[in-house]
Amino acid sequence: TGCASQYSITESEIEQYLNKDMHFEVKQGNKLIGVSLKLNDMQVVLGAKPNTMAVTAATVITVNNPLLPIHAKLKTTFEAVPWYDSNT
């Protein structure tokens, strides 16, 4: 006898996982002088290019200093070819 199964995953399921489990935040320094970096708001696109997955993330950077605090937003997109190893 044999067993065949197929599993599919949606863009929404990947996006929910990344937003829930893959956020990143770093703070260095103190309230007067320091840097804060926060990576969040993941968006996933499957199939826009054949066999490719794209992840877009929003990054917020704040540099605190006594003269002029600096705030910046950066939007970055990473593309990769997903793979699956049935042994692991």
PDB file of N, CA, C and O in Angstrom:
ATOM      1  N   THR A   1       0.840  -1.181   0.000  1.00  0.00           N
ATOM      2  CA  THR A   1       0.000   0.000   0.000  1.00  0.00           C
ATOM      3  C   THR A   1       0.877   1.233   0.000  1.00  0.00           C
ATOM      4  O   THR A   1       2.054   1.167   0.352  1.00  0.00           O
ATOM      5  N   GLY A   2       0.320   2.323  -0.383  1.00  0.00           N
ATOM      6  CA  GLY A   2       1.081   3.567  -0.416  1.00  0.00           C
ATOM      7  C   GLY A   2       0.214   4.717   0.044  1.00  0.00           C
ATOM      8  O   GLY A   2      -1.010   4.617   0.125  1.00  0.00           O
ATOM      9  N   CYS A   3       0.863   5.769   0.331  1.00  0.00           N
ATOM     10  CA  CYS A   3       0.145   6.958   0.784  1.00  0.00           C
ATOM     11  C   CYS A   3       0.692   8.157   0.017  1.00  0.00           C
ATOM     12  O   CYS A   3       1.891   8.432   0.033  1.00  0.00           O
ATOM     13  N   ALA A   4      -0.175   8.835  -0.627  1.00  0.00           N
ATOM     14  CA  ALA A   4       0.235  10.050  -1.330  1.00  0.00           C
ATOM     15  C   ALA A   4      -0.495  11.226  -0.699  1.00  0.00           C
ATOM     16  O   ALA A   4      -1.701  11.170  -0.462  1.00  0.00           O
ATOM     17  N   SER A   5       0.229  12.256  -0.440  1.00  0.00           N
ATOM     18  CA  SER A   5      -0.411  13.449   0.121  1.00  0.00           C
ATOM     19  C   SER A   5       0.185  14.683  -0.525  1.00  0.00           C
ATOM     20  O   SER A   5       1.318  14.672  -1.006  1.00  0.00           O
ATOM     21  N   GLN A   6      -0.576  15.711  -0.525  1.00  0.00           N
ATOM     22  CA  GLN A   6      -0.134  16.972  -1.086  1.00  0.00           C
ATOM     23  C   GLN A   6      -0.468  18.061  -0.088  1.00  0.00           C
ATOM     24  O   GLN A   6      -1.535  18.055   0.526  1.00  0.00           O
ATOM     25  N   TYR A   7       0.439  18.980   0.063  1.00  0.00           N
ATOM     26  CA  TYR A   7       0.215  20.079   0.997  1.00  0.00           C
ATOM     27  C   TYR A   7       0.443  21.384   0.260  1.00  0.00           C
ATOM     28  O   TYR A   7       1.416  21.533  -0.479  1.00  0.00           O
ATOM     29  N   SER A   8      -0.440  22.301   0.462  1.00  0.00           N
ATOM     30  CA  SER A   8      -0.246  23.626  -0.134  1.00  0.00           C
ATOM     31  C   SER A   8      -0.346  24.670   0.972  1.00  0.00           C
ATOM     32  O   SER A   8      -0.972  24.456   2.010  1.00  0.00           O
ATOM     33  N   ILE A   9       0.287  25.792   0.716  1.00  0.00           N
ATOM     34  CA  ILE A   9       0.277  26.877   1.681  1.00  0.00           C
ATOM     35  C   ILE A   9      -0.030  28.171   0.918  1.00  0.00           C
ATOM     36  O   ILE A   9       0.399  28.348  -0.222  1.00  0.00           O
ATOM     37  N   THR A  10      -0.757  29.045   1.548  1.00  0.00           N
ATOM     38  CA  THR A  10      -1.150  30.287   0.872  1.00  0.00           C
ATOM     39  C   THR A  10      -0.245  31.441   1.274  1.00  0.00           C
ATOM     40  O   THR A  10       0.475  31.373   2.270  1.00  0.00           O
ATOM     41  N   GLU A  11      -0.298  32.498   0.480  1.00  0.00           N
ATOM     42  CA  GLU A  11       0.447  33.713   0.820  1.00  0.00           C
ATOM     43  C   GLU A  11       0.021  34.227   2.183  1.00  0.00           C
ATOM     44  O   GLU A  11       0.851  34.664   2.979  1.00  0.00           O
ATOM     45  N   SER A  12      -1.261  34.174   2.444  1.00  0.00           N
ATOM     46  CA  SER A  12      -1.800  34.671   3.710  1.00  0.00           C
ATOM     47  C   SER A  12      -1.256  33.881   4.898  1.00  0.00           C
ATOM     48  O   SER A  12      -0.926  34.467   5.929  1.00  0.00           O
ATOM     49  N   GLU A  13      -1.158  32.560   4.765  1.00  0.00           N
ATOM     50  CA  GLU A  13      -0.637  31.728   5.860  1.00  0.00           C
ATOM     51  C   GLU A  13       0.830  32.049   6.141  1.00  0.00           C
ATOM     52  O   GLU A  13       1.230  32.136   7.302  1.00  0.00           O
ATOM     53  N   ILE A  14       1.630  32.225   5.097  1.00  0.00           N
ATOM     54  CA  ILE A  14       3.044  32.572   5.289  1.00  0.00           C
ATOM     55  C   ILE A  14       3.160  33.961   5.908  1.00  0.00           C
ATOM     56  O   ILE A  14       3.953  34.178   6.825  1.00  0.00           O
ATOM     57  N   GLU A  15       2.374  34.888   5.404  1.00  0.00           N
ATOM     58  CA  GLU A  15       2.405  36.256   5.917  1.00  0.00           C
ATOM     59  C   GLU A  15       2.036  36.307   7.398  1.00  0.00           C
ATOM     60  O   GLU A  15       2.680  37.010   8.177  1.00  0.00           O
ATOM     61  N   GLN A  16       1.004  35.565   7.785  1.00  0.00           N
ATOM     62  CA  GLN A  16       0.587  35.523   9.195  1.00  0.00           C
ATOM     63  C   GLN A  16       1.701  34.948  10.059  1.00  0.00           C
ATOM     64  O   GLN A  16       1.975  35.468  11.141  1.00  0.00           O
ATOM     65  N   TYR A  17       2.352  33.875   9.593  1.00  0.00           N
ATOM     66  CA  TYR A  17       3.452  33.270  10.349  1.00  0.00           C
ATOM     67  C   TYR A  17       4.597  34.269  10.514  1.00  0.00           C
ATOM     68  O   TYR A  17       5.101  34.453  11.623  1.00  0.00           O
ATOM     69  N   LEU A  18       5.009  34.911   9.432  1.00  0.00           N
ATOM     70  CA  LEU A  18       6.134  35.845   9.502  1.00  0.00           C
ATOM     71  C   LEU A  18       5.823  37.027  10.412  1.00  0.00           C
ATOM     72  O   LEU A  18       6.668  37.435  11.209  1.00  0.00           O
ATOM     73  N   ASN A  19       4.623  37.579  10.300  1.00  0.00           N
ATOM     74  CA  ASN A  19       4.260  38.720  11.142  1.00  0.00           C
ATOM     75  C   ASN A  19       4.163  38.336  12.609  1.00  0.00           C
ATOM     76  O   ASN A  19       4.440  39.157  13.484  1.00  0.00           O
ATOM     77  N   LYS A  20       3.776  37.106  12.884  1.00  0.00           N
ATOM     78  CA  LYS A  20       3.629  36.657  14.272  1.00  0.00           C
ATOM     79  C   LYS A  20       4.976  36.278  14.884  1.00  0.00           C
ATOM     80  O   LYS A  20       5.264  36.645  16.023  1.00  0.00           O
ATOM     81  N   ASP A  21       5.796  35.551  14.140  1.00  0.00           N
ATOM     82  CA  ASP A  21       6.990  34.943  14.720  1.00  0.00           C
ATOM     83  C   ASP A  21       8.315  35.553  14.281  1.00  0.00           C
ATOM     84  O   ASP A  21       9.353  35.211  14.846  1.00  0.00           O
ATOM     85  N   MET A  22       8.315  36.431  13.308  1.00  0.00           N
ATOM     86  CA  MET A  22       9.597  36.917  12.798  1.00  0.00           C
ATOM     87  C   MET A  22       9.686  38.437  12.829  1.00  0.00           C
ATOM     88  O   MET A  22       9.961  39.065  11.806  1.00  0.00           O
ATOM     89  N   HIS A  23       9.461  39.017  13.969  1.00  0.00           N
ATOM     90  CA  HIS A  23       9.680  40.449  14.095  1.00  0.00           C
ATOM     91  C   HIS A  23      11.034  40.650  14.792  1.00  0.00           C
ATOM     92  O   HIS A  23      11.509  39.770  15.509  1.00  0.00           O
ATOM     93  N   PHE A  24      11.625  41.782  14.577  1.00  0.00           N
ATOM     94  CA  PHE A  24      12.975  42.036  15.057  1.00  0.00           C
ATOM     95  C   PHE A  24      13.037  43.470  15.571  1.00  0.00           C
ATOM     96  O   PHE A  24      12.616  44.400  14.883  1.00  0.00           O
ATOM     97  N   GLU A  25      13.558  43.644  16.772  1.00  0.00           N
ATOM     98  CA  GLU A  25      13.689  44.981  17.338  1.00  0.00           C
ATOM     99  C   GLU A  25      14.984  45.071  18.133  1.00  0.00           C
ATOM    100  O   GLU A  25      15.301  44.184  18.926  1.00  0.00           O
ATOM    101  N   VAL A  26      15.723  46.146  17.914  1.00  0.00           N
ATOM    102  CA  VAL A  26      16.985  46.372  18.620  1.00  0.00           C
ATOM    103  C   VAL A  26      16.995  47.804  19.130  1.00  0.00           C
ATOM    104  O   VAL A  26      16.629  48.733  18.410  1.00  0.00           O
ATOM    105  N   LYS A  27      17.415  47.973  20.370  1.00  0.00           N
ATOM    106  CA  LYS A  27      17.595  49.305  20.956  1.00  0.00           C
ATOM    107  C   LYS A  27      18.977  49.373  21.577  1.00  0.00           C
ATOM    108  O   LYS A  27      19.369  48.490  22.341  1.00  0.00           O
ATOM    109  N   GLN A  28      19.713  50.423  21.246  1.00  0.00           N
ATOM    110  CA  GLN A  28      21.044  50.650  21.798  1.00  0.00           C
ATOM    111  C   GLN A  28      21.092  52.065  22.359  1.00  0.00           C
ATOM    112  O   GLN A  28      20.494  52.981  21.796  1.00  0.00           O
ATOM    113  N   GLY A  29      21.791  52.237  23.445  1.00  0.00           N
ATOM    114  CA  GLY A  29      21.942  53.573  24.019  1.00  0.00           C
ATOM    115  C   GLY A  29      20.882  53.858  25.068  1.00  0.00           C
ATOM    116  O   GLY A  29      20.317  52.940  25.663  1.00  0.00           O
ATOM    117  N   ASN A  30      20.614  55.154  25.291  1.00  0.00           N
ATOM    118  CA  ASN A  30      19.633  55.569  26.286  1.00  0.00           C
ATOM    119  C   ASN A  30      18.640  56.538  25.647  1.00  0.00           C
ATOM    120  O   ASN A  30      18.604  56.654  24.422  1.00  0.00           O
ATOM    121  N   LYS A  31      17.837  57.234  26.448  1.00  0.00           N
ATOM    122  CA  LYS A  31      16.822  58.139  25.898  1.00  0.00           C
ATOM    123  C   LYS A  31      17.428  59.364  25.219  1.00  0.00           C
ATOM    124  O   LYS A  31      16.827  59.908  24.293  1.00  0.00           O
ATOM    125  N   LEU A  32      18.594  59.806  25.655  1.00  0.00           N
ATOM    126  CA  LEU A  32      19.221  60.982  25.046  1.00  0.00           C
ATOM    127  C   LEU A  32      19.966  60.645  23.760  1.00  0.00           C
ATOM    128  O   LEU A  32      19.799  61.313  22.739  1.00  0.00           O
ATOM    129  N   ILE A  33      20.780  59.615  23.819  1.00  0.00           N
ATOM    130  CA  ILE A  33      21.580  59.216  22.657  1.00  0.00           C
ATOM    131  C   ILE A  33      21.416  57.718  22.450  1.00  0.00           C
ATOM    132  O   ILE A  33      21.742  56.922  23.330  1.00  0.00           O
ATOM    133  N   GLY A  34      20.912  57.341  21.291  1.00  0.00           N
ATOM    134  CA  GLY A  34      20.717  55.928  21.027  1.00  0.00           C
ATOM    135  C   GLY A  34      20.086  55.672  19.672  1.00  0.00           C
ATOM    136  O   GLY A  34      19.723  56.595  18.943  1.00  0.00           O
ATOM    137  N   VAL A  35      19.966  54.399  19.360  1.00  0.00           N
ATOM    138  CA  VAL A  35      19.405  53.967  18.089  1.00  0.00           C
ATOM    139  C   VAL A  35      18.365  52.889  18.351  1.00  0.00           C
ATOM    140  O   VAL A  35      18.566  52.011  19.191  1.00  0.00           O
ATOM    141  N   SER A  36      17.258  52.960  17.630  1.00  0.00           N
ATOM    142  CA  SER A  36      16.209  51.952  17.704  1.00  0.00           C
ATOM    143  C   SER A  36      15.910  51.486  16.288  1.00  0.00           C
ATOM    144  O   SER A  36      15.731  52.306  15.387  1.00  0.00           O
ATOM    145  N   LEU A  37      15.856  50.175  16.087  1.00  0.00           N
ATOM    146  CA  LEU A  37      15.555  49.605  14.784  1.00  0.00           C
ATOM    147  C   LEU A  37      14.463  48.566  14.956  1.00  0.00           C
ATOM    148  O   LEU A  37      14.568  47.696  15.821  1.00  0.00           O
ATOM    149  N   LYS A  38      13.419  48.644  14.147  1.00  0.00           N
ATOM    150  CA  LYS A  38      12.300  47.724  14.258  1.00  0.00           C
ATOM    151  C   LYS A  38      11.915  47.224  12.863  1.00  0.00           C
ATOM    152  O   LYS A  38      11.647  48.019  11.962  1.00  0.00           O
ATOM    153  N   LEU A  39      11.891  45.903  12.698  1.00  0.00           N
ATOM    154  CA  LEU A  39      11.523  45.266  11.436  1.00  0.00           C
ATOM    155  C   LEU A  39      10.182  44.590  11.626  1.00  0.00           C
ATOM    156  O   LEU A  39      10.033  43.748  12.511  1.00  0.00           O
ATOM    157  N   ASN A  40       9.189  44.950  10.796  1.00  0.00           N
ATOM    158  CA  ASN A  40       7.862  44.358  10.952  1.00  0.00           C
ATOM    159  C   ASN A  40       7.065  44.503   9.657  1.00  0.00           C
ATOM    160  O   ASN A  40       7.622  44.838   8.612  1.00  0.00           O
ATOM    161  N   ASP A  41       5.772  44.250   9.735  1.00  0.00           N
ATOM    162  CA  ASP A  41       4.854  44.371   8.603  1.00  0.00           C
ATOM    163  C   ASP A  41       5.328  43.588   7.382  1.00  0.00           C
ATOM    164  O   ASP A  41       5.545  44.157   6.312  1.00  0.00           O
ATOM    165  N   MET A  42       5.484  42.284   7.556  1.00  0.00           N
ATOM    166  CA  MET A  42       5.910  41.422   6.464  1.00  0.00           C
ATOM    167  C   MET A  42       4.769  41.215   5.470  1.00  0.00           C
ATOM    168  O   MET A  42       3.618  41.020   5.862  1.00  0.00           O
ATOM    169  N   GLN A  43       5.097  41.259   4.192  1.00  0.00           N
ATOM    170  CA  GLN A  43       4.152  40.943   3.122  1.00  0.00           C
ATOM    171  C   GLN A  43       4.802  39.890   2.242  1.00  0.00           C
ATOM    172  O   GLN A  43       5.981  39.997   1.906  1.00  0.00           O
ATOM    173  N   VAL A  44       4.035  38.872   1.868  1.00  0.00           N
ATOM    174  CA  VAL A  44       4.556  37.756   1.096  1.00  0.00           C
ATOM    175  C   VAL A  44       3.852  37.700  -0.248  1.00  0.00           C
ATOM    176  O   VAL A  44       2.635  37.865  -0.328  1.00  0.00           O
ATOM    177  N   VAL A  45       4.623  37.465  -1.308  1.00  0.00           N
ATOM    178  CA  VAL A  45       4.053  37.277  -2.638  1.00  0.00           C
ATOM    179  C   VAL A  45       4.610  35.976  -3.196  1.00  0.00           C
ATOM    180  O   VAL A  45       5.823  35.814  -3.324  1.00  0.00           O
ATOM    181  N   LEU A  46       3.724  35.062  -3.523  1.00  0.00           N
ATOM    182  CA  LEU A  46       4.115  33.791  -4.121  1.00  0.00           C
ATOM    183  C   LEU A  46       3.731  33.790  -5.594  1.00  0.00           C
ATOM    184  O   LEU A  46       2.624  34.191  -5.953  1.00  0.00           O
ATOM    185  N   GLY A  47       4.647  33.337  -6.446  1.00  0.00           N
ATOM    186  CA  GLY A  47       4.308  33.121  -7.840  1.00  0.00           C
ATOM    187  C   GLY A  47       4.313  34.332  -8.744  1.00  0.00           C
ATOM    188  O   GLY A  47       3.922  34.206  -9.904  1.00  0.00           O
ATOM    189  N   ALA A  48       4.734  35.504  -8.283  1.00  0.00           N
ATOM    190  CA  ALA A  48       4.822  36.660  -9.182  1.00  0.00           C
ATOM    191  C   ALA A  48       5.862  36.383 -10.260  1.00  0.00           C
ATOM    192  O   ALA A  48       5.698  36.778 -11.414  1.00  0.00           O
ATOM    193  N   LYS A  49       6.928  35.703  -9.872  1.00  0.00           N
ATOM    194  CA  LYS A  49       7.923  35.162 -10.804  1.00  0.00           C
ATOM    195  C   LYS A  49       7.878  33.647 -10.620  1.00  0.00           C
ATOM    196  O   LYS A  49       7.661  33.184  -9.500  1.00  0.00           O
ATOM    197  N   PRO A  50       8.074  32.869 -11.663  1.00  0.00           N
ATOM    198  CA  PRO A  50       8.004  31.408 -11.522  1.00  0.00           C
ATOM    199  C   PRO A  50       8.946  30.877 -10.438  1.00  0.00           C
ATOM    200  O   PRO A  50      10.120  31.245 -10.390  1.00  0.00           O
ATOM    201  N   ASN A  51       8.425  30.015  -9.577  1.00  0.00           N
ATOM    202  CA  ASN A  51       9.189  29.346  -8.519  1.00  0.00           C
ATOM    203  C   ASN A  51       9.898  30.311  -7.573  1.00  0.00           C
ATOM    204  O   ASN A  51      10.958  29.986  -7.039  1.00  0.00           O
ATOM    205  N   THR A  52       9.334  31.474  -7.364  1.00  0.00           N
ATOM    206  CA  THR A  52       9.968  32.481  -6.518  1.00  0.00           C
ATOM    207  C   THR A  52       9.003  32.982  -5.455  1.00  0.00           C
ATOM    208  O   THR A  52       7.803  33.120  -5.691  1.00  0.00           O
ATOM    209  N   MET A  53       9.553  33.249  -4.293  1.00  0.00           N
ATOM    210  CA  MET A  53       8.800  33.831  -3.180  1.00  0.00           C
ATOM    211  C   MET A  53       9.437  35.173  -2.861  1.00  0.00           C
ATOM    212  O   MET A  53      10.661  35.273  -2.775  1.00  0.00           O
ATOM    213  N   ALA A  54       8.621  36.204  -2.686  1.00  0.00           N
ATOM    214  CA  ALA A  54       9.135  37.532  -2.339  1.00  0.00           C
ATOM    215  C   ALA A  54       8.585  37.933  -0.976  1.00  0.00           C
ATOM    216  O   ALA A  54       7.398  37.757  -0.700  1.00  0.00           O
ATOM    217  N   VAL A  55       9.452  38.473  -0.130  1.00  0.00           N
ATOM    218  CA  VAL A  55       9.057  38.959   1.194  1.00  0.00           C
ATOM    219  C   VAL A  55       9.440  40.437   1.269  1.00  0.00           C
ATOM    220  O   VAL A  55      10.598  40.802   1.069  1.00  0.00           O
ATOM    221  N   THR A  56       8.461  41.270   1.558  1.00  0.00           N
ATOM    222  CA  THR A  56       8.693  42.699   1.731  1.00  0.00           C
ATOM    223  C   THR A  56       8.499  43.035   3.206  1.00  0.00           C
ATOM    224  O   THR A  56       7.504  42.638   3.813  1.00  0.00           O
ATOM    225  N   ALA A  57       9.448  43.765   3.777  1.00  0.00           N
ATOM    226  CA  ALA A  57       9.383  44.116   5.197  1.00  0.00           C
ATOM    227  C   ALA A  57       9.579  45.613   5.363  1.00  0.00           C
ATOM    228  O   ALA A  57      10.340  46.243   4.629  1.00  0.00           O
ATOM    229  N   ALA A  58       8.881  46.166   6.338  1.00  0.00           N
ATOM    230  CA  ALA A  58       9.032  47.582   6.678  1.00  0.00           C
ATOM    231  C   ALA A  58       9.989  47.696   7.860  1.00  0.00           C
ATOM    232  O   ALA A  58       9.895  46.936   8.824  1.00  0.00           O
ATOM    233  N   THR A  59      10.903  48.647   7.775  1.00  0.00           N
ATOM    234  CA  THR A  59      11.858  48.891   8.847  1.00  0.00           C
ATOM    235  C   THR A  59      11.727  50.336   9.299  1.00  0.00           C
ATOM    236  O   THR A  59      11.675  51.251   8.476  1.00  0.00           O
ATOM    237  N   VAL A  60      11.675  50.536  10.602  1.00  0.00           N
ATOM    238  CA  VAL A  60      11.628  51.876  11.172  1.00  0.00           C
ATOM    239  C   VAL A  60      12.905  52.070  11.999  1.00  0.00           C
ATOM    240  O   VAL A  60      13.219  51.277  12.886  1.00  0.00           O
ATOM    241  N   ILE A  61      13.622  53.140  11.683  1.00  0.00           N
ATOM    242  CA  ILE A  61      14.877  53.437  12.379  1.00  0.00           C
ATOM    243  C   ILE A  61      14.742  54.800  13.046  1.00  0.00           C
ATOM    244  O   ILE A  61      14.295  55.764  12.425  1.00  0.00           O
ATOM    245  N   THR A  62      15.129  54.870  14.311  1.00  0.00           N
ATOM    246  CA  THR A  62      15.131  56.132  15.048  1.00  0.00           C
ATOM    247  C   THR A  62      16.509  56.328  15.665  1.00  0.00           C
ATOM    248  O   THR A  62      17.025  55.450  16.357  1.00  0.00           O
ATOM    249  N   VAL A  63      17.098  57.495  15.403  1.00  0.00           N
ATOM    250  CA  VAL A  63      18.374  57.857  16.017  1.00  0.00           C
ATOM    251  C   VAL A  63      18.094  59.023  16.957  1.00  0.00           C
ATOM    252  O   VAL A  63      17.734  60.115  16.518  1.00  0.00           O
ATOM    253  N   ASN A  64      18.263  58.779  18.249  1.00  0.00           N
ATOM    254  CA  ASN A  64      18.038  59.818  19.253  1.00  0.00           C
ATOM    255  C   ASN A  64      19.338  60.551  19.534  1.00  0.00           C
ATOM    256  O   ASN A  64      20.383  59.932  19.732  1.00  0.00           O
ATOM    257  N   ASN A  65      19.261  61.872  19.549  1.00  0.00           N
ATOM    258  CA  ASN A  65      20.382  62.700  19.967  1.00  0.00           C
ATOM    259  C   ASN A  65      19.803  63.997  20.520  1.00  0.00           C
ATOM    260  O   ASN A  65      18.659  64.329  20.211  1.00  0.00           O
ATOM    261  N   PRO A  66      20.553  64.734  21.322  1.00  0.00           N
ATOM    262  CA  PRO A  66      20.004  65.926  21.965  1.00  0.00           C
ATOM    263  C   PRO A  66      19.654  67.054  20.989  1.00  0.00           C
ATOM    264  O   PRO A  66      18.792  67.875  21.304  1.00  0.00           O
ATOM    265  N   LEU A  67      20.283  67.120  19.832  1.00  0.00           N
ATOM    266  CA  LEU A  67      20.050  68.230  18.909  1.00  0.00           C
ATOM    267  C   LEU A  67      18.882  67.983  17.960  1.00  0.00           C
ATOM    268  O   LEU A  67      17.973  68.808  17.871  1.00  0.00           O
ATOM    269  N   LEU A  68      18.897  66.859  17.252  1.00  0.00           N
ATOM    270  CA  LEU A  68      17.872  66.611  16.241  1.00  0.00           C
ATOM    271  C   LEU A  68      17.650  65.106  16.075  1.00  0.00           C
ATOM    272  O   LEU A  68      18.447  64.438  15.417  1.00  0.00           O
ATOM    273  N   PRO A  69      16.585  64.568  16.657  1.00  0.00           N
ATOM    274  CA  PRO A  69      16.290  63.147  16.450  1.00  0.00           C
ATOM    275  C   PRO A  69      16.004  62.864  14.971  1.00  0.00           C
ATOM    276  O   PRO A  69      15.393  63.683  14.283  1.00  0.00           O
ATOM    277  N   ILE A  70      16.435  61.736  14.504  1.00  0.00           N
ATOM    278  CA  ILE A  70      16.248  61.347  13.105  1.00  0.00           C
ATOM    279  C   ILE A  70      15.368  60.106  13.050  1.00  0.00           C
ATOM    280  O   ILE A  70      15.613  59.128  13.756  1.00  0.00           O
ATOM    281  N   HIS A  71      14.336  60.156  12.200  1.00  0.00           N
ATOM    282  CA  HIS A  71      13.432  59.027  12.002  1.00  0.00           C
ATOM    283  C   HIS A  71      13.468  58.652  10.519  1.00  0.00           C
ATOM    284  O   HIS A  71      13.429  59.522   9.648  1.00  0.00           O
ATOM    285  N   ALA A  72      13.543  57.362  10.247  1.00  0.00           N
ATOM    286  CA  ALA A  72      13.558  56.910   8.861  1.00  0.00           C
ATOM    287  C   ALA A  72      12.740  55.637   8.728  1.00  0.00           C
ATOM    288  O   ALA A  72      12.669  54.824   9.650  1.00  0.00           O
ATOM    289  N   LYS A  73      12.121  55.480   7.558  1.00  0.00           N
ATOM    290  CA  LYS A  73      11.390  54.261   7.227  1.00  0.00           C
ATOM    291  C   LYS A  73      12.011  53.679   5.967  1.00  0.00           C
ATOM    292  O   LYS A  73      12.313  54.401   5.017  1.00  0.00           O
ATOM    293  N   LEU A  74      12.194  52.374   5.972  1.00  0.00           N
ATOM    294  CA  LEU A  74      12.803  51.691   4.845  1.00  0.00           C
ATOM    295  C   LEU A  74      11.941  50.485   4.486  1.00  0.00           C
ATOM    296  O   LEU A  74      11.528  49.729   5.365  1.00  0.00           O
ATOM    297  N   LYS A  75      11.674  50.311   3.219  1.00  0.00           N
ATOM    298  CA  LYS A  75      10.907  49.158   2.763  1.00  0.00           C
ATOM    299  C   LYS A  75      11.828  48.319   1.884  1.00  0.00           C
ATOM    300  O   LYS A  75      12.352  48.811   0.884  1.00  0.00           O
ATOM    301  N   THR A  76      12.027  47.054   2.254  1.00  0.00           N
ATOM    302  CA  THR A  76      12.959  46.180   1.571  1.00  0.00           C
ATOM    303  C   THR A  76      12.248  44.926   1.085  1.00  0.00           C
ATOM    304  O   THR A  76      11.390  44.381   1.779  1.00  0.00           O
ATOM    305  N   THR A  77      12.608  44.473  -0.107  1.00  0.00           N
ATOM    306  CA  THR A  77      12.043  43.243  -0.650  1.00  0.00           C
ATOM    307  C   THR A  77      13.157  42.235  -0.900  1.00  0.00           C
ATOM    308  O   THR A  77      14.166  42.551  -1.531  1.00  0.00           O
ATOM    309  N   PHE A  78      12.963  41.025  -0.400  1.00  0.00           N
ATOM    310  CA  PHE A  78      13.886  39.924  -0.611  1.00  0.00           C
ATOM    311  C   PHE A  78      13.180  38.888  -1.480  1.00  0.00           C
ATOM    312  O   PHE A  78      11.988  38.639  -1.304  1.00  0.00           O
ATOM    313  N   GLU A  79      13.904  38.288  -2.411  1.00  0.00           N
ATOM    314  CA  GLU A  79      13.345  37.212  -3.221  1.00  0.00           C
ATOM    315  C   GLU A  79      14.191  35.968  -3.040  1.00  0.00           C
ATOM    316  O   GLU A  79      15.410  36.039  -2.886  1.00  0.00           O
ATOM    317  N   ALA A  80      13.516  34.820  -3.061  1.00  0.00           N
ATOM    318  CA  ALA A  80      14.222  33.550  -2.905  1.00  0.00           C
ATOM    319  C   ALA A  80      13.433  32.444  -3.587  1.00  0.00           C
ATOM    320  O   ALA A  80      12.234  32.568  -3.835  1.00  0.00           O
ATOM    321  N   VAL A  81      14.135  31.363  -3.882  1.00  0.00           N
ATOM    322  CA  VAL A  81      13.481  30.173  -4.417  1.00  0.00           C
ATOM    323  C   VAL A  81      13.254  29.223  -3.247  1.00  0.00           C
ATOM    324  O   VAL A  81      14.215  28.740  -2.648  1.00  0.00           O
ATOM    325  N   PRO A  82      11.985  28.950  -2.913  1.00  0.00           N
ATOM    326  CA  PRO A  82      11.720  28.023  -1.802  1.00  0.00           C
ATOM    327  C   PRO A  82      12.147  26.611  -2.170  1.00  0.00           C
ATOM    328  O   PRO A  82      12.114  26.219  -3.337  1.00  0.00           O
ATOM    329  N   TRP A  83      12.548  25.852  -1.152  1.00  0.00           N
ATOM    330  CA  TRP A  83      12.916  24.459  -1.378  1.00  0.00           C
ATOM    331  C   TRP A  83      12.359  23.616  -0.245  1.00  0.00           C
ATOM    332  O   TRP A  83      12.026  24.118   0.829  1.00  0.00           O
ATOM    333  N   TYR A  84      12.269  22.355  -0.507  1.00  0.00           N
ATOM    334  CA  TYR A  84      11.720  21.411   0.462  1.00  0.00           C
ATOM    335  C   TYR A  84      12.574  20.167   0.472  1.00  0.00           C
ATOM    336  O   TYR A  84      12.843  19.587  -0.580  1.00  0.00           O
ATOM    337  N   ASP A  85      13.004  19.748   1.649  1.00  0.00           N
ATOM    338  CA  ASP A  85      13.780  18.522   1.808  1.00  0.00           C
ATOM    339  C   ASP A  85      12.904  17.522   2.558  1.00  0.00           C
ATOM    340  O   ASP A  85      12.664  17.675   3.756  1.00  0.00           O
ATOM    341  N   SER A  86      12.437  16.516   1.861  1.00  0.00           N
ATOM    342  CA  SER A  86      11.509  15.549   2.456  1.00  0.00           C
ATOM    343  C   SER A  86      12.146  14.735   3.589  1.00  0.00           C
ATOM    344  O   SER A  86      11.428  14.161   4.408  1.00  0.00           O
ATOM    345  N   ASN A  87      13.467  14.678   3.649  1.00  0.00           N
ATOM    346  CA  ASN A  87      14.129  13.921   4.713  1.00  0.00           C
ATOM    347  C   ASN A  87      14.134  14.659   6.042  1.00  0.00           C
ATOM    348  O   ASN A  87      14.213  14.035   7.100  1.00  0.00           O
ATOM    349  N   THR A  88      14.052  15.989   5.996  1.00  0.00           N
ATOM    350  CA  THR A  88      14.093  16.746   7.238  1.00  0.00           C
ATOM    351  C   THR A  88      12.788  17.460   7.490  1.00  0.00           C
ATOM    352  O   THR A  88      12.647  18.151   8.499  1.00  0.00           O
TER     353      THR A  88
END
